[in-house]
Amino acid sequence: MPEMVDPHGAWPYIMPLDSSPYDGSDGRANALRLRLRAAIHRTKLTRALAEGVDPSTDDELALRARQLTSERSRKAFVRSLRRTIAEAHLPARTRARVSIIDGGAVRDVEAAIAEMIERLLSPLPVRAEGMAMLERILTNADGSPLYNRSGPGALRQMIRDAAAALDSWRSGLHEFPLAV
């Protein structure tokens, strides 16, 4: 039976997950291995999707894209964005001693965040690239302007880029004309 290792990659796999004695005989075992690999590589897969990698190129990417674009993820992001706005408006004395978000930046882009919330609540489909970009804004405490002081307009630009990437009809558009 394959042995598990820590998900952060500190130890090599003792036996590749694909060499299980159950190969091919049970689709559930293959699906479980796929979900496990996607969970282990979640951050890497999300980053790749945010950078525009086509999810159809890899089963793990495709699964991560389905997870990100699910109704459940959309609702979770809406809750997170609403909590972020609410926390940014709390007076300093009622907030936790240390607020991890940059409240000023959030208040400055509140309208853009509200538009993002409306877009996520709409019945229109969303692209994995935009959802991955949004997840990175919400979860990347080291690099997101949501949590770190950054240049003016950095958070607004990231929110706008993620919102634009949500729309499938924009996927084929280029910022500049290809021929003049």
Phi, psi and chi 1 to 4 in degrees:
 res  aa     phi    psi   chi1   chi2   chi3   chi4
   1 MET       -  136.6  177.2  164.7 -160.7      -
   2 PRO   -64.4  144.8    4.1   -3.9      -      -
   3 GLU   -99.8  147.8  -67.6 -172.8   34.0      -
   4 MET   -89.7  152.5  -72.1  -62.2  -55.2      -
   5 VAL  -126.2  175.5  -63.5      -      -      -
   6 ASP   -66.1  143.5   88.9  -44.6      -      -
   7 PRO   -71.1   -8.1   22.7  -30.2      -      -
   8 HIS   -91.5    1.8  -57.0  -68.8      -      -
   9 GLY    83.3   16.7      -      -      -      -
  10 ALA   -71.5  -27.7      -      -      -      -
  11 TRP  -121.6  141.7  -57.7   96.7      -      -
  12 PRO   -73.2  159.0   25.6  -32.0      -      -
  13 TYR   -66.8  138.2  -69.5  108.3      -      -
  14 ILE   -77.1  -38.6  -67.4  173.2      -      -
  15 MET  -139.3  128.0 -179.7  157.2  112.4      -
  16 PRO   -56.0  140.1  -18.7   27.5      -      -
  17 LEU   -61.5  -28.1  -69.2  174.8      -      -
  18 ASP   -77.0   -7.2  -69.4  -23.2      -      -
  19 SER   -99.7   24.1   64.4      -      -      -
  20 SER   -65.0  147.1  169.0      -      -      -
  21 PRO   -65.5   -7.2   19.5  -27.2      -      -
  22 TYR   -94.8    7.9  -58.0  108.1      -      -
  23 ASP   -53.6  131.7  -80.6   -7.2      -      -
  24 GLY    75.9  -24.9      -      -      -      -
  25 SER   -84.4  -19.6   64.0      -      -      -
  26 ASP  -141.5  111.1 -172.6    2.4      -      -
  27 GLY   -61.8  -28.7      -      -      -      -
  28 ARG   -64.4  -38.6  -69.4  178.1  -66.0  167.9
  29 ALA   -64.7  -41.1      -      -      -      -
  30 ASN   -65.5  -41.1  -70.5  -27.7      -      -
  31 ALA   -65.2  -38.8      -      -      -      -
  32 LEU   -64.6  -43.3  178.3   60.7      -      -
  33 ARG   -61.6  -41.1  -81.0 -166.8  -64.0  -81.5
  34 LEU   -62.6  -46.4  176.2   61.9      -      -
  35 ARG   -62.9  -38.1  -73.4 -165.9  -50.1  -89.6
  36 LEU   -65.7  -46.0 -177.1   59.2      -      -
  37 ARG   -63.0  -40.2  -75.2 -167.0  -48.0  -94.0
  38 ALA   -65.3  -37.2      -      -      -      -
  39 ALA   -67.8  -41.5      -      -      -      -
  40 ILE   -64.8  -39.3  -70.4  169.6      -      -
  41 HIS  -101.5   21.6  -58.9  -67.8      -      -
  42 ARG   -51.0  -50.0  175.8 -173.7  174.3  112.7
  43 THR   -63.6  -44.9  -57.5      -      -      -
  44 LYS   -63.6  -42.2  179.0 -178.1   78.7  166.9
  45 LEU   -66.1  -41.9  -64.5  168.7      -      -
  46 THR   -63.3  -42.3  -58.7      -      -      -
  47 ARG   -61.1  -44.2 -174.6 -179.9  -32.8  113.8
  48 ALA   -62.2  -43.4      -      -      -      -
  49 LEU   -64.2  -40.0  -70.0  168.0      -      -
  50 ALA   -63.9  -28.1      -      -      -      -
  51 GLU   -85.5   -0.3  -67.6  169.2   -4.3      -
  52 GLY    96.1   10.9      -      -      -      -
  53 VAL   -64.5  137.0  174.9      -      -      -
  54 ASP   -69.0  120.2 -178.3    4.9      -      -
  55 PRO   -64.7  -18.9    6.3   -8.2      -      -
  56 SER   -77.1   -4.1   66.6      -      -      -
  57 THR   -80.3  -12.9   60.8      -      -      -
  58 ASP  -154.5  140.4  178.9   73.7      -      -
  59 ASP   -62.8  -39.8  -71.1  -17.9      -      -
  60 GLU   -65.0  -42.1  -69.7  175.6   32.8      -
  61 LEU   -63.5  -40.9  -82.9  170.9      -      -
  62 ALA   -63.8  -42.0      -      -      -      -
  63 LEU   -64.4  -44.9  174.6   59.8      -      -
  64 ARG   -63.0  -38.2 -174.5   67.9 -171.9  124.6
  65 ALA   -63.2  -42.9      -      -      -      -
  66 ARG   -62.9  -39.9  -75.6 -167.6  -55.1  -86.7
  67 GLN   -62.6  -46.9  -68.6  168.9  -16.0      -
  68 LEU   -65.6  -34.5  -74.9  167.5      -      -
  69 THR   -91.8    3.6   58.4      -      -      -
  70 SER   -69.5  158.5   71.4      -      -      -
  71 GLU   -59.6  -37.3 -168.5   65.8   28.7      -
  72 ARG   -60.9  -46.0 -179.4  178.7 -178.5  178.9
  73 SER   -64.7  -41.5  -72.4      -      -      -
  74 ARG   -58.6  -45.6  -69.6  171.4   76.7  154.0
  75 LYS   -65.9  -38.6  -71.4  177.6 -179.1  178.3
  76 ALA   -64.1  -41.0      -      -      -      -
  77 PHE   -66.5  -39.1  -72.7  158.0      -      -
  78 VAL   -60.2  -46.4  165.5      -      -      -
  79 ARG   -60.1  -43.7  -75.7 -170.2  -54.4  -89.3
  80 SER   -63.3  -43.4  -67.0      -      -      -
  81 LEU   -66.0  -40.5  -69.6  169.1      -      -
  82 ARG   -64.3  -42.2  -74.2  178.2  172.9  161.4
  83 ARG   -64.1  -37.1  -81.3 -167.3  -53.2  -97.4
  84 THR   -62.9  -45.6  -60.9      -      -      -
  85 ILE   -63.3  -45.0  -69.4  172.1      -      -
  86 ALA   -60.4  -43.7      -      -      -      -
  87 GLU   -65.6  -35.5 -175.4  177.5  -26.8      -
  88 ALA   -65.9  -23.3      -      -      -      -
  89 HIS   -96.3   -4.8  -75.8  -76.1      -      -
  90 LEU   -70.3  139.3  -72.7  175.1      -      -
  91 PRO   -62.7  150.7   -8.3   14.3      -      -
  92 ALA   -55.8  -35.5      -      -      -      -
  93 ARG   -75.1  -18.3   66.9 -176.8 -169.6  -72.7
  94 THR   -98.8  -11.3   61.1      -      -      -
  95 ARG   -77.4  166.5  -88.6 -172.9  -95.8  168.6
  96 ALA   -59.5  156.8      -      -      -      -
  97 ARG   -51.8  -37.0  -72.2 -172.2 -175.0  -93.7
  98 VAL  -122.5  117.3  177.3      -      -      -
  99 SER   -95.7  127.1  179.4      -      -      -
 100 ILE   -84.1  -18.0   62.6  169.7      -      -
 101 ILE   -89.7  156.9   66.1  164.0      -      -
 102 ASP   -87.3   92.2 -177.1   -8.4      -      -
 103 GLY   -57.4  -38.8      -      -      -      -
 104 GLY   -62.9  -43.5      -      -      -      -
 105 ALA   -64.7  -38.8      -      -      -      -
 106 VAL   -66.6  -43.7  171.7      -      -      -
 107 ARG   -63.3  -35.3  -72.8 -173.0  -61.5  -86.0
 108 ASP   -65.6  -30.3  -72.4  -15.5      -      -
 109 VAL  -111.3   19.9  -60.4      -      -      -
 110 GLU   -56.1  -39.2 -172.5  172.6  -11.8      -
 111 ALA   -64.3  -41.7      -      -      -      -
 112 ALA   -65.6  -38.4      -      -      -      -
 113 ILE   -66.3  -40.5  -66.3  172.9      -      -
 114 ALA   -62.1  -39.9      -      -      -      -
 115 GLU   -63.7  -39.5  -71.7  175.2   17.8      -
 116 MET   -62.7  -42.6  174.1   68.3   78.7      -
 117 ILE   -60.6  -46.4  -70.0  170.6      -      -
 118 GLU   -59.6  -41.2  -73.7 -179.7   35.8      -
 119 ARG   -64.6  -41.6  176.2   62.2 -179.9   91.3
 120 LEU   -67.6  -30.2  -68.0  172.4      -      -
 121 LEU   -82.5  -13.6  -68.4  172.7      -      -
 122 SER   -71.9  158.1   79.3      -      -      -
 123 PRO   -78.1   -6.3   26.6  -32.9      -      -
 124 LEU   -65.7  144.6  -62.6  172.5      -      -
 125 PRO   -67.1  157.4   20.1  -26.8      -      -
 126 VAL  -121.4  151.9  -67.9      -      -      -
 127 ARG   -89.3  148.4  -71.0 -175.9   58.0 -128.3
 128 ALA   -62.7  -34.3      -      -      -      -
 129 GLU   -58.7  -47.7  180.0 -179.5   -4.0      -
 130 GLY   -66.4  -39.0      -      -      -      -
 131 MET   -66.8  -38.3  -65.8  -63.2  -76.7      -
 132 ALA   -66.7  -39.8      -      -      -      -
 133 MET   -62.2  -42.2  -67.8  168.8   74.0      -
 134 LEU   -65.3  -42.1  180.0   56.4      -      -
 135 GLU   -60.5  -39.9  178.9  169.4  -63.0      -
 136 ARG   -66.9  -34.1  -66.0 -161.8   32.9   89.2
 137 ILE   -63.3  -43.5  -68.2  167.9      -      -
 138 LEU   -79.0  -25.5  -68.1  170.3      -      -
 139 THR  -115.6  -10.8   62.6      -      -      -
 140 ASN   -89.5   83.4 -175.4    2.2      -      -
 141 ALA   -65.7  -23.9      -      -      -      -
 142 ASP   -78.9  -34.5  -68.5  -23.5      -      -
 143 GLY  -120.8   -5.5      -      -      -      -
 144 SER   -84.8  135.2  174.4      -      -      -
 145 PRO   -67.8   -7.2   17.3  -22.9      -      -
 146 LEU   -66.7  -31.3  179.1   62.2      -      -
 147 TYR  -111.2  -18.6  -55.1  104.5      -      -
 148 ASN  -121.3  141.8  -58.2  -69.6      -      -
 149 ARG   -60.8  134.9  -63.3 -111.2 -175.6 -115.3
 150 SER  -146.9 -179.0   56.0      -      -      -
 151 GLY   -61.5  156.6      -      -      -      -
 152 PRO   -59.7  132.4    0.8    0.2      -      -
 153 GLY    84.4    0.4      -      -      -      -
 154 ALA   -64.7  -45.9      -      -      -      -
 155 LEU   -66.1  -41.7 -178.7   57.7      -      -
 156 ARG   -57.9  -44.2  178.7 -179.1  -47.6  -81.4
 157 GLN   -65.7  -40.5 -171.5   60.1   48.7      -
 158 MET   -65.0  -41.3  -72.9 -175.9   83.8      -
 159 ILE   -64.2  -43.9  -64.3  -76.8      -      -
 160 ARG   -63.8  -41.9  -76.3 -175.6  177.7  164.0
 161 ASP   -62.8  -43.0  -69.6  -13.7      -      -
 162 ALA   -65.1  -42.0      -      -      -      -
 163 ALA   -62.8  -42.1      -      -      -      -
 164 ALA   -65.7  -36.4      -      -      -      -
 165 ALA   -74.1  -13.2      -      -      -      -
 166 LEU   -69.3  -28.6  -71.1  174.5      -      -
 167 ASP   -85.9  121.8  -66.0  -38.8      -      -
 168 SER   -67.8  -28.9   59.1      -      -      -
 169 TRP   -70.9  -15.9   59.9  -89.4      -      -
 170 ARG   -90.3   -7.6  -67.7 -175.4 -175.1 -159.6
 171 SER   -61.3  -28.1   63.9      -      -      -
 172 GLY   -95.5   -2.0      -      -      -      -
 173 LEU   -82.1  149.4  -63.9 -179.4      -      -
 174 HIS  -115.8  149.2  -60.7  -81.3      -      -
 175 GLU   -67.9  -34.6 -172.4  173.3  -24.0      -
 176 PHE  -118.6  148.8  -57.2  104.2      -      -
 177 PRO   -64.3  144.5   14.8  -20.7      -      -
 178 LEU   -78.6  -28.5  -65.3  175.9      -      -
 179 ALA  -138.2  147.0      -      -      -      -
 180 VAL  -114.6      - -175.5      -      -      -
